[in-house]
Amino acid sequence: MSSDNKILQKETVHSDIVWHAHAVDRAAREALHGHKGAVLWFTGLSGSGKSTLAGACEQALRELGVSTYLLDGDNVRHGLCSDLGFSDADRQENIRRVGEVAGLMLDAGLVVLTAFISPHRHERQKVRDMLPAGRFFEVFVDTPLAVCERRDPKGLYKKARAGEITNFTGIDAVYEAPLRPEIHLDGEQLVTNLTGQMLDVLRQHVIIKS
């Protein structure tokens, strides 16, 4: 088969795919949960506290009776993104896949928490653009690089400084901090304080009621 025929076949298949509307929609699922669905996208340097804070927020939401799911950067690479490396292209595909999964979970009426470095603004914007307006909350865990290096929970900064890891965000790869995040957190504060701030914002936006 020629390359032209392959392209034509792909276009034909795509033209035959039609979105199927279901009788049970997001509003019905949200009514069942008793709260709105949302995506809380935690971004920040490695060691900034994203995963710890996302976990604490999920636990706090659960105690309020909110239906949640936490997508963690390391965990998804054990399955959903196990075929991807850490090149720029692979990292972008990693975020795209997570965004698609988060969108499905949002449609199920869940409050989805994601903890990913997601270093590039355009990647985070792509996820925002694929979700309903007002349901994507960019959460910038703003922790100085020196603090992240001092914490270094996985020993990755030490390896990056020694040249054992290349293309490491904050060392030899760029991190583009959010310009206008919905939630801007000081990563040096106590997790309990930051969790309270998160819940306050969700109440203000009527994502949760209690």
N, C-alpha and C positions, 0 to 999 in steps of 0.2 A: 504494500500500500504506500502510495506517495505521501510526502509530508502534507501536500495540499488536501488530500483525501482525509488524512487524520484530523486536520483542523476542521474540515467540513463535518466530519462525523461528530466531533466534540460539540460543535455549535448546534447540530441537529438534536443531540441528546439533551443539551441544556434547554433548547426551545421546547422540549416536551415535558420539562419539569415544571409543574404548576403548584404554587403554594396552596395547601389544603387548610381551610379554616375549620376549626373544631368548635363544637357546641359549647364546650367548657373553655372559657378564655381566662386571661390573666386576672381580670376583675373578679370572676367567680372564685378563682383559687385564692385570691387575696381576702375575699370575704370569708372563706373557710378558715384561713389562718388568723384572721382578725387584725391584720396589719398589711402595709404595702410591701411590695418587693423592692429591693434596691441592691446596687453593687457598691461596696465600699472598697475602693482600690488603694491599698496601702503601698506607697512608693518611698524609697529612700535607699541610702547606701547599705551595703552589707554590714551588719552589726548595729544598724540604727535602732533596732528594736521592733521592726515591722511585725515579725512573726509572733513575738511575745505579746505585743499589744493586740494584734488581731485575735489571738487566742483568748486573751482576757476579755475582749469585747464580745466574742462569741459566747463565752461563759456567762457574762452579764446579761446578754440578750436572752439566752436560754432561761435564765432565772426569771425573766419577765414574761416567759411564755412565747417568745418569738422564734419562728422556724428559721433556721440558719444553715449555711454550709460554708466551710472554710477551705479555700483552695490555696495551698502553700507551694511556693516556688520549688522547693526540693522534692516534695511529694509527687507533683505531677510529672516529674522527670523519671519516676519509677514506672510509669505506665503510659499515660496519654502522650507524653513528649519524650519517651525513652529513646527514640530514634534520632533525637536532635543533639547537636553539639553546642558549642558556645561561640561560633562565628556570628558576625552581625546578622547574616541571613537567617541562621538557625534561631537566634534569640528573638528576632522579629516574628518568626513563625511560631515560636513558643508562646509569645504574647497574643498572637492572633487566635491560636487555638483556645487559650484560656479565656479570651474575650468571648468567643463563641459559646463555650461551655457556661460561662457566667451569664450570658444572655438567656440561655435555655433555663437556667435555674431561676433567674429573675422572672421569666415567663411562668414558672411554676409557683411564683408568689413568695419566694424565699428572700431573706436578706443574705446576700453573698458577700463574704469577706475574702479578699485576695491579698496575698503578701508576696510581692514581686519587686525586685529592684526596678525593672522596666525603665531603663535609663534615658530613653529618648522621648521627647515631648510628642513627636508625631505618632509614635506607637500608642501612647496613652490616649491621644486624641482619636485615633482610629477606633479604639474600644468605646470611647464616649459616643462617637458618631453612630455606632451600630446598635446603641441602646436607646430606649425611650427617653425623651427629654425629662430632666429632673430626677432621674433614677440612678445616675452615675455620680458618685462622690469621690473625688480625688483627695486622698488623705496623705499629705506630705509629712512624713516623720523626719523632721529636720534635726539631724544629729551631726555635729562637726566631725570631719574625717578623723581628727586626732582622737576623739572619744571612741569612734568606731574601731580604730586600730587598737586602742588600749583594751577594748572589750574583746575583740577578735575571737568570738566564741568557737569558730571552726578552724582557727589557725590559718585562714586564707590570706590575710594581709601579710603575715610573716612569709608565706610561700611566694606571694606576689613580689614582695620587696627583695626576695632572694632570687627572683627570676625563674622560679619553678612553675609559676602560673603567669601566663601572658593574657593581654586583653582583659585585665581585671578592672572593674568599674571603680573609679576614684584614684587609681594608681596610674595605669597606662591606657585607660579607656574613659571616655567622658561620661559624666552624669549631668543631665540637664534637669535642674530643679524646676518644679512646677511654678508657673508665673502667677496663676490665680486659682489655687486649689480651693475646693469647697471647705476643707478642713486643714489647717496648718498647725501642727503640733510640735512642741519643744521636746525632742527626744531625750533630753536629760531630766525631765520631770519624772515623778513617780508614776508607774503604770496605772495605779488606782486613780490618780488625778486625770490622766489622759483618757481613761475609759469613761469617766464621768463627763468629760468634754464631748466625747463621741456621742454618748447617749443624749446629751442636751441638743446637739445639732439634729439628730434624727427626730427628736420630739418637735423641734422648731419647724422641720419640714414635713411633719405629720406622717413620717414613715412608720413610727411606732406611737402609741397613745399613752402608755403608762410610764 
